[in-house]
Amino acid sequence: MVGHGTWNQPAGTITDDTEQALCIARSLIEQGEFDPADIAERFVGWYDSNPFDIGRMTMKSLSRLKHGDAWDEAGQHVWENSPEGQNAGNGSVMRCPPLAVPFANDHEQLTTVSRQSSQITHADPRCTYGCAVVNLTIAGILGDADAPLQDALDDVGADAPDELVTALEPLARGVSPGTLETSGYVVHSVQTALHDGLFAESAEEAIVTAVNRGGDTDTIGAIAGAVAGARFGASQLPARWLGAIDETDELETLAGRLAEVA
């Protein structure tokens, strides 16, 4: 919203987080269902547009998809051939929240589609279950649950990686960790973003706090913003922000139509 920062883009420019979320939202609406092969094809189309920012695992996976891998093969191959420390990025969690709208009332299905949407580029269980927990939390908020994050952790149960669950359990109890990391590692990103999205007293506070932490600002801001958006509603987003974003009209239209997909 300031403009001409890391990537020298004007204020209001959307990044890869929103670009890929748009791919998912458009697919859900145009297909009338969750179609991972169609979403993968849309990701490749976006990849071919030469985006100014793209994550390493996403780039490798989409390159493989472009050259013939199936939607559930590319991310798996990249994950299996990436060393620890480079195999669990946040590139799928940042884009997954559109799925939480049409599947908000079916948590089992939401878990499945969230994990499959991740597998297109990020097959590590920390990533696939990270998407599931974020989306289940958003669904819980939309359903006025008293403890949406705890419910989400209960839903994924013992299947979710211990490292992810251990990082999120304090937040579910309302405890703020002593340190919140801002790296691109999915466990760090989900923990910090859920903290800011759930603990803030307004949508603006959540997003500004998340982004001003530094680090992987667009992804942590995207996740925190999705959670805060569910909590406070679109009407609470500052008009000065919405006016700066060229895609605002399409985003509002897609949001309304997502609710009709189910």
C-alpha positions as CSV (number, residue, x, y, z in Angstrom):
1,M,0.0,0.0,0.0
2,V,3.1,2.2,0.1
3,G,4.4,1.2,-3.3
4,H,7.8,0.8,-4.9
5,G,9.3,-1.5,-2.3
6,T,11.1,-4.8,-2.8
7,W,9.7,-5.4,-6.3
8,N,9.4,-1.8,-7.3
9,Q,5.6,-2.2,-7.9
10,P,3.1,0.6,-7.6
11,A,0.8,0.8,-4.5
12,G,-2.1,-1.7,-4.6
13,T,-0.3,-4.3,-6.7
14,I,-1.4,-7.8,-5.9
15,T,1.4,-10.4,-5.6
16,D,1.6,-14.2,-6.3
17,D,-0.5,-14.9,-3.2
18,T,-3.6,-13.2,-4.5
19,E,-2.9,-14.2,-8.2
20,Q,-3.0,-17.9,-7.2
21,A,-5.9,-17.4,-4.9
22,L,-7.7,-15.9,-7.9
23,C,-6.9,-19.0,-10.0
24,I,-8.5,-21.2,-7.3
25,A,-11.6,-18.9,-7.0
26,R,-12.2,-18.7,-10.7
27,S,-11.8,-22.4,-11.1
28,L,-14.3,-23.2,-8.4
29,I,-16.9,-20.8,-9.9
30,E,-16.4,-21.7,-13.5
31,Q,-16.2,-25.5,-12.9
32,G,-18.9,-25.5,-10.2
33,E,-16.7,-27.8,-8.1
34,F,-13.2,-28.4,-6.9
35,D,-11.1,-29.6,-9.9
36,P,-7.4,-29.8,-9.1
37,A,-6.4,-30.5,-12.7
38,D,-8.2,-27.3,-13.8
39,I,-6.6,-25.3,-11.0
40,A,-3.1,-26.7,-11.9
41,E,-3.7,-25.6,-15.5
42,R,-4.6,-22.1,-14.4
43,F,-1.5,-22.0,-12.3
44,V,0.6,-22.9,-15.3
45,G,-1.2,-20.1,-17.3
46,W,-0.2,-17.7,-14.5
47,Y,3.4,-19.0,-14.5
48,D,3.6,-18.4,-18.3
49,S,2.6,-14.7,-17.7
50,N,6.1,-14.2,-16.2
51,P,5.0,-13.0,-12.7
52,F,7.5,-10.7,-10.9
53,D,7.5,-12.9,-7.8
54,I,7.2,-16.7,-7.6
55,G,8.3,-19.2,-4.9
56,R,11.0,-21.7,-5.6
57,M,8.9,-24.9,-5.0
58,T,6.0,-23.4,-6.9
59,M,8.2,-22.5,-9.9
60,K,9.7,-26.0,-10.0
61,S,6.3,-27.7,-9.7
62,L,4.6,-25.6,-12.3
63,S,7.5,-26.2,-14.7
64,R,7.0,-29.9,-14.3
65,L,3.2,-29.5,-14.8
66,K,3.9,-27.5,-18.0
67,H,6.0,-30.4,-19.3
68,G,3.4,-33.1,-18.7
69,D,3.2,-34.0,-15.0
70,A,-0.3,-34.7,-13.6
71,W,-1.6,-32.4,-10.9
72,D,-0.8,-34.8,-8.2
73,E,2.7,-35.7,-9.5
74,A,4.6,-32.5,-9.9
75,G,4.6,-31.3,-6.3
76,Q,5.2,-34.8,-5.0
77,H,8.3,-35.1,-7.2
78,V,9.7,-31.6,-6.1
79,W,9.1,-32.4,-2.5
80,E,10.8,-35.8,-2.6
81,N,13.8,-34.2,-4.3
82,S,14.1,-31.2,-2.0
83,P,16.3,-31.3,1.1
84,E,14.9,-30.5,4.6
85,G,14.8,-26.7,5.0
86,Q,13.8,-26.3,1.3
87,N,10.8,-28.7,1.2
88,A,8.0,-27.0,3.3
89,G,7.5,-23.5,2.1
90,N,4.4,-21.4,2.6
91,G,3.4,-21.1,-1.1
92,S,0.3,-23.2,-0.9
93,V,-1.1,-21.9,2.4
94,M,-1.1,-18.3,1.1
95,R,-3.6,-19.1,-1.7
96,C,-6.0,-21.6,-0.1
97,P,-8.7,-19.5,1.7
98,P,-11.1,-19.3,-1.3
99,L,-11.8,-23.0,-0.7
100,A,-13.1,-22.3,2.8
101,V,-16.2,-20.5,1.5
102,P,-18.0,-23.2,-0.6
103,F,-16.9,-26.0,1.7
104,A,-17.4,-24.1,5.0
105,N,-20.1,-26.5,6.2
106,D,-18.4,-29.8,5.2
107,H,-15.2,-30.0,7.3
108,E,-14.2,-33.4,6.0
109,Q,-14.5,-32.3,2.4
110,L,-12.7,-29.0,3.2
111,T,-9.8,-30.9,4.7
112,T,-9.5,-33.1,1.6
113,V,-9.7,-30.3,-1.0
114,S,-7.4,-28.1,1.0
115,R,-4.7,-30.8,1.1
116,Q,-5.2,-31.6,-2.6
117,S,-4.9,-27.9,-3.5
118,S,-1.5,-27.9,-1.7
119,Q,-0.3,-31.1,-3.3
120,I,-0.3,-29.4,-6.7
121,T,2.9,-27.6,-5.7
122,H,3.6,-28.4,-2.0
123,A,3.2,-32.0,-1.0
124,D,4.9,-32.0,2.4
125,P,2.3,-32.8,5.1
126,R,3.3,-29.7,7.0
127,C,2.0,-27.7,3.9
128,T,-1.0,-29.8,3.1
129,Y,-2.2,-29.8,6.7
130,G,-1.3,-26.2,7.1
131,C,-3.8,-25.4,4.4
132,A,-6.4,-27.6,6.1
133,V,-5.9,-26.0,9.5
134,V,-6.1,-22.4,8.0
135,N,-9.2,-23.2,6.0
136,L,-10.9,-25.1,8.8
137,T,-10.2,-22.2,11.1
138,I,-11.8,-19.8,8.6
139,A,-14.8,-22.1,8.2
140,G,-15.2,-22.2,11.9
141,I,-15.1,-18.4,12.1
142,L,-17.7,-18.2,9.3
143,G,-19.9,-20.6,11.3
144,D,-19.5,-18.6,14.6
145,A,-17.6,-21.3,16.4
146,D,-16.4,-20.4,19.9
147,A,-12.9,-21.9,19.4
148,P,-12.3,-22.1,15.6
149,L,-8.6,-23.0,15.7
150,Q,-9.0,-25.6,18.4
151,D,-11.9,-27.1,16.4
152,A,-9.6,-27.1,13.3
153,L,-6.9,-29.0,15.2
154,D,-9.4,-31.4,16.5
155,D,-10.7,-32.0,13.0
156,V,-7.2,-32.9,11.6
157,G,-6.4,-34.9,14.7
158,A,-3.4,-37.1,14.9
159,D,-2.9,-37.1,11.1
160,A,-1.4,-33.6,11.2
161,P,2.4,-33.3,11.7
162,D,3.4,-32.8,15.4
163,E,5.5,-29.8,14.6
164,L,2.6,-27.9,13.1
165,V,0.2,-28.9,15.9
166,T,2.7,-28.0,18.6
167,A,3.2,-24.5,17.1
168,L,-0.5,-23.9,17.0
169,E,-1.8,-25.4,20.3
170,P,-0.8,-22.3,22.4
171,L,-2.7,-20.0,20.0
172,A,-5.8,-22.2,20.4
173,R,-5.6,-21.6,24.1
174,G,-5.3,-17.9,23.6
175,V,-1.6,-17.8,24.5
176,S,0.8,-15.6,22.5
177,P,4.2,-17.3,21.9
178,G,7.3,-15.4,23.1
179,T,8.7,-15.3,19.5
180,L,6.9,-15.2,16.2
181,E,9.0,-16.0,13.1
182,T,8.5,-14.5,9.7
183,S,10.4,-16.9,7.4
184,G,8.9,-18.6,4.4
185,Y,8.8,-21.9,6.4
186,V,5.2,-23.0,6.5
187,V,5.0,-23.7,10.2
188,H,6.4,-20.2,11.0
189,S,4.1,-18.5,8.5
190,V,0.9,-20.3,9.7
191,Q,1.7,-19.7,13.4
192,T,2.4,-16.0,13.0
193,A,-0.4,-15.3,10.6
194,L,-3.0,-17.1,12.7
195,H,-1.7,-15.3,15.7
196,D,-2.2,-11.9,14.1
197,G,-5.5,-12.8,12.4
198,L,-7.1,-14.2,15.5
199,F,-5.7,-11.9,18.2
200,A,-6.1,-8.5,16.5
201,E,-9.0,-6.2,17.3
202,S,-9.7,-5.2,13.7
203,A,-8.9,-6.4,10.2
204,E,-6.7,-3.4,9.6
205,E,-4.7,-4.1,12.8
206,A,-4.2,-7.8,11.8
207,I,-2.9,-7.0,8.4
208,V,-0.7,-4.0,9.3
209,T,0.8,-6.0,12.2
210,A,1.5,-9.0,10.1
211,V,3.0,-7.1,7.2
212,N,5.1,-4.8,9.4
213,R,6.8,-7.7,11.1
214,G,8.9,-8.0,7.9
215,G,10.1,-11.2,6.4
216,D,7.7,-12.9,4.0
217,T,5.3,-10.0,4.3
218,D,2.9,-10.8,1.5
219,T,2.3,-14.4,2.5
220,I,1.9,-13.8,6.2
221,G,-0.3,-10.8,5.4
222,A,-2.4,-12.8,3.0
223,I,-3.1,-15.5,5.6
224,A,-3.7,-13.1,8.4
225,G,-5.9,-11.0,6.2
226,A,-8.0,-14.0,5.2
227,V,-8.6,-15.0,8.9
228,A,-9.3,-11.4,9.9
229,G,-11.5,-10.9,6.9
230,A,-13.6,-13.8,8.1
231,R,-13.7,-12.4,11.6
232,F,-14.6,-8.8,10.8
233,G,-16.1,-8.9,7.3
234,A,-15.3,-7.1,4.1
235,S,-17.1,-3.9,5.3
236,Q,-14.3,-3.4,7.8
237,L,-11.5,-3.2,5.3
238,P,-10.3,0.4,4.8
239,A,-11.8,2.1,1.7
240,R,-8.4,3.7,1.0
241,W,-7.0,0.2,0.5
242,L,-9.8,-1.1,-1.6
243,G,-9.6,2.0,-3.8
244,A,-5.9,1.3,-4.5
245,I,-6.4,-2.3,-5.8
246,D,-7.3,-2.6,-9.5
247,E,-8.8,-6.1,-8.9
248,T,-11.3,-5.0,-6.1
249,D,-14.4,-5.3,-8.3
250,E,-13.5,-8.8,-9.5
251,L,-12.6,-9.9,-6.0
252,E,-16.0,-8.7,-4.6
253,T,-17.8,-10.5,-7.5
254,L,-15.9,-13.7,-7.0
255,A,-16.5,-13.6,-3.2
256,G,-20.3,-13.5,-3.7
257,R,-20.3,-16.3,-6.3
258,L,-18.0,-18.6,-4.2
259,A,-20.8,-18.8,-1.7
260,E,-23.1,-20.3,-4.4
261,V,-20.7,-23.0,-5.5
262,A,-21.6,-25.5,-2.8
